[in-house]
Amino acid sequence: MPITEQQLLQILPNAGRQAGVFVPVLNTAMSKYGIVSPLRIAAFIAQVGHESGQLRWVREIWGPTVQQAGYEGRADLGNTVPGDGFKCRGRGLIQVTGRANYLECSLALFGDDRLIKKPELLEQPEYAAMSAAWFWSTRGLNTLADQGEFVKITRRINGGVNGLAERVAFYNAALKVLA
């Protein structure tokens, strides 16, 4: 079930022209990774909508904040090379973060390590959407969406429940639009 630009704008009203840019690549990515039912699409678009500021940001805004500065040297993110924290900051519509995730994503999307060499590829609409759908699929989020486990989905994406109210508002809007 592809989503239309009009539907996307009803869910993410501040997406503006970006909705037209992202609709085709979102549909391709969602189809490839089985995000095809109304429940899955609603949860995916809600999470992507929050993580990307309604499709406006495909690269983490860098302060660095205390949390971002903490990316440096984090073994759990695979940040073992000096500079990895900044280089492998959140990118794509779901903000893939850390050298290990970049490498895993790169191998899945390209079959090589090109995202380590050129991380800004995740800022291009096609790869921003595809990386988000890849992350979604590899973290078992289709199953959680089918079960209506929206808070669990948020925790797997965010590590907590930051922005939960906005995510839920997008989810409820998406459920209504896609019904």
C-alpha positions in Angstrom: 0.0 0.0 0.0 1.9 3.1 -1.2 1.4 6.4 0.6 0.6 9.5 -1.4 2.0 13.0 -1.0 -1.3 14.3 0.2 -1.5 11.6 2.9 2.0 12.3 4.0 1.2 16.0 4.4 -1.9 15.1 6.4 0.3 13.2 8.8 3.4 15.5 8.8 1.9 18.9 8.0 5.2 20.7 8.3 7.0 18.5 5.8 6.1 21.0 3.0 7.9 20.4 -0.3 9.9 17.6 1.3 6.8 15.4 1.2 7.0 15.4 -2.6 10.7 14.6 -2.5 10.3 11.7 0.0 7.1 10.0 -1.1 8.6 8.0 -4.0 11.7 6.9 -2.0 9.7 6.1 1.1 7.3 4.0 -0.9 10.3 2.1 -2.5 12.0 1.6 0.9 8.8 0.6 2.7 8.0 -1.9 -0.1 11.5 -3.5 0.0 11.4 -4.0 3.8 7.8 -5.1 4.2 6.4 -1.9 5.7 3.2 -2.4 3.8 0.2 -2.6 6.1 -1.6 0.4 7.5 -0.3 -0.4 11.0 3.3 -0.7 9.9 3.2 2.4 7.7 1.5 4.5 10.4 4.1 3.5 13.0 7.0 3.9 10.5 5.9 7.4 9.3 5.2 8.6 12.8 8.7 7.6 14.0 10.5 8.9 10.9 8.4 12.1 11.2 9.7 12.7 14.7 13.3 11.7 14.1 13.6 13.9 11.0 11.7 16.9 12.2 8.9 16.1 9.6 11.4 15.2 6.8 13.4 18.4 7.3 16.6 17.0 8.9 18.5 14.0 7.5 21.6 14.8 9.6 21.7 15.2 13.4 22.0 18.8 14.4 25.4 18.9 16.1 26.2 21.0 19.1 27.9 19.0 20.3 25.6 18.5 23.2 26.8 16.5 26.2 25.1 13.5 24.8 26.6 13.9 21.4 30.1 14.5 22.8 29.6 11.1 24.5 29.4 9.4 21.2 33.2 9.6 20.9 34.8 6.3 21.9 31.5 4.5 22.6 32.2 0.8 22.0 28.5 0.0 21.9 28.2 2.2 18.8 31.4 0.8 17.3 33.1 4.3 17.6 36.6 3.1 17.9 38.4 5.4 15.6 39.1 9.0 16.8 36.5 11.3 15.3 33.8 8.5 14.8 31.4 10.3 17.2 31.1 13.3 14.9 31.6 11.4 11.6 29.0 8.8 12.4 26.5 11.0 14.0 22.8 10.4 13.3 21.9 10.5 9.6 19.0 9.4 7.5 15.3 9.6 8.4 15.7 7.5 11.4 19.1 8.9 12.4 21.4 5.8 12.1 24.2 6.5 14.6 27.6 5.0 15.2 30.3 3.4 13.2 28.9 -0.1 13.8 25.5 0.8 12.6 26.9 2.7 9.6 28.9 -0.4 8.6 26.0 -2.7 9.1 23.7 -0.4 7.0 26.4 0.0 4.4 26.8 -3.7 3.9 23.0 -4.1 3.7 22.5 -1.3 1.2 25.6 -1.5 -0.9 27.5 -4.7 0.0 30.6 -2.7 1.0 31.8 -0.1 3.5 31.1 3.0 1.5 29.0 4.7 4.3 32.1 4.6 6.5 34.1 6.4 3.7 31.2 8.7 2.7 28.7 9.0 5.5 26.9 11.9 3.9 25.3 9.5 1.5 22.7 8.9 4.2 21.6 12.6 3.7 20.4 11.8 0.1 16.7 11.2 0.1 17.0 7.7 -1.4 19.4 6.5 1.2 17.9 8.4 4.0 14.6 6.5 3.4 16.3 3.2 2.6 18.5 3.3 5.8 15.4 4.1 7.9 13.5 1.1 6.5 16.5 -1.1 6.8 16.9 -0.1 10.5 13.2 -0.7 11.1 13.3 -4.2 9.5 16.5 -5.3 11.2 15.2 -4.3 14.6 12.0 -6.3 14.3 9.8 -3.3 14.3 7.3 -4.7 11.8 6.3 -7.3 14.3 6.0 -4.7 17.1 3.9 -2.5 14.7 1.6 -5.4 14.0 1.2 -5.9 17.8 0.5 -2.1 18.4 3.6 -1.9 20.6 4.3 1.8 19.7 6.2 2.6 22.9 8.5 -0.4 22.4 9.2 0.8 18.9 10.1 4.2 20.2 12.5 2.7 22.7 14.2 0.6 20.1 14.7 3.7 17.9 15.4 6.3 20.5 16.7 4.3 23.4 14.0 6.0 25.5 10.8 7.8 25.0 12.0 11.3 23.9 9.3 13.0 21.9 6.7 10.4 22.7 3.8 12.8 22.6 4.7 14.0 19.1 5.3 10.5 17.9 1.9 9.4 19.2 0.2 12.4 17.6 1.8 11.5 14.2 0.8 7.8 14.7 -2.8 8.6 15.5 -3.0 11.0 12.5 -1.4 8.3 10.3 -3.9 5.6 11.5 -6.8 8.0 10.6 -5.4 8.9 7.2 -4.5 5.4 6.2 -7.8 3.8 7.5 
